[in-house]
Amino acid sequence: MTTIKLDPGAALLLDALHGAGHAAYAVGGCVRDSLLGLDPHDWDLCTSARPEQVMALFGEEKCIPTGLQHGTVTVKQGGRLYETTTFRTEGAYSDGRHPDAVCFVPDVREDLARRDFTINAMAYSAEEGLIDPFGGRDDLAAHRVRAVGEPERRFEEDALRILRLYRFAARFGFAIDPATGVAARALGPHLDCVSAERIQEELLKLLAAPRPGSYLEPAVLAVILPELEPEKQPERFAELCRTIDRIEPTVENVPARLAALLCPLGEAGARKALRKLKCSNALTDEVTALEREAGGGAGSFLLGHESGHSIARPIA
């Protein structure tokens, strides 16, 4: 049986839920990262207990009613927060983001079926081991990101999952399952329905990946940053992606990578695009200052000339 070392607080909460007669598991990214040998940033839990049962078990002073209508209670334990959600299925997504209705269910496998990608659709408990009905562990071993079930349905439910696909693939250096990639490219126009703030957050996370250039999908960027015209000028776009990959992959260098991405637009065009993405004033000023230093055009930055290199701090 696969064994995962649970976070102490998560283990304590799971033990309490089990002791009260409820099924409960660590779920999602914490399971994925543990199987990859990484230290999870957050530990999310799922349970057969209803939200009111979770709050009654742990007490109101330890519980934050984060999203009771969706079954989510955040439990405070040992100085950390644990998002604890009741097993659920979801109805239609009329707004392309939130389900119109949720239905609480007794089986964790039904809950896992609503999730985005197989590598995020695994659950774990010390008693039962790994619950993996969609082959997430095999996809991790194959270095592959694949949608749960029908990819078209997953992306129609929430179009932001299209950007999340490329972000997860870039973070881990994974390939994208062919059918999942086809659906993502075909449904890219649905990103028009996603708020600028959510798109900005995913784009910045993507740019923080080790080598994001290979995962900047032209069909997707043509929707969120049409000014770049990535599909009309493929050679220029390919060179731009190579430039981004030459910038050292640190959180501090995300503005430089964003500046490289927007460099063909010049300083004024970059500022306009950043405002459209609802970027903060601080980030906008930093990126446009980099554009100014690079000459306000694609040349020095894209071709790695001296000024572009000093800004980009490329990997040796």
Secondary structure as GFF3:
##gff-version 3
##sequence-region A 1 316
A	DSSP	alpha_helix	8	19	.	.	.	ID=ss1
A	DSSP	beta_strand	24	27	.	.	.	ID=ss2
A	DSSP	alpha_helix	29	35	.	.	.	ID=ss3
A	DSSP	beta_strand	44	47	.	.	.	ID=ss4
A	DSSP	alpha_helix	51	58	.	.	.	ID=ss5
A	DSSP	three_ten_helix	60	62	.	.	.	ID=ss6
A	DSSP	beta_strand	63	67	.	.	.	ID=ss7
A	DSSP	three_ten_helix	68	70	.	.	.	ID=ss8
A	DSSP	beta_strand	72	77	.	.	.	ID=ss9
A	DSSP	beta_strand	80	86	.	.	.	ID=ss10
A	DSSP	beta_strand	88	90	.	.	.	ID=ss11
A	DSSP	beta_strand	102	104	.	.	.	ID=ss12
A	DSSP	alpha_helix	108	112	.	.	.	ID=ss13
A	DSSP	three_ten_helix	118	120	.	.	.	ID=ss14
A	DSSP	beta_strand	123	125	.	.	.	ID=ss15
A	DSSP	beta_strand	129	131	.	.	.	ID=ss16
A	DSSP	alpha_helix	136	141	.	.	.	ID=ss17
A	DSSP	beta_strand	144	145	.	.	.	ID=ss18
A	DSSP	alpha_helix	151	157	.	.	.	ID=ss19
A	DSSP	alpha_helix	160	172	.	.	.	ID=ss20
A	DSSP	beta_strand	175	176	.	.	.	ID=ss21
A	DSSP	alpha_helix	178	186	.	.	.	ID=ss22
A	DSSP	three_ten_helix	188	193	.	.	.	ID=ss23
A	DSSP	alpha_helix	196	207	.	.	.	ID=ss24
A	DSSP	three_ten_helix	212	215	.	.	.	ID=ss25
A	DSSP	alpha_helix	218	224	.	.	.	ID=ss26
A	DSSP	three_ten_helix	226	228	.	.	.	ID=ss27
A	DSSP	alpha_helix	234	246	.	.	.	ID=ss28
A	DSSP	three_ten_helix	251	253	.	.	.	ID=ss29
A	DSSP	alpha_helix	254	262	.	.	.	ID=ss30
A	DSSP	three_ten_helix	263	265	.	.	.	ID=ss31
A	DSSP	alpha_helix	266	276	.	.	.	ID=ss32
A	DSSP	alpha_helix	281	293	.	.	.	ID=ss33
A	DSSP	alpha_helix	298	303	.	.	.	ID=ss34
A	DSSP	alpha_helix	306	312	.	.	.	ID=ss35
###
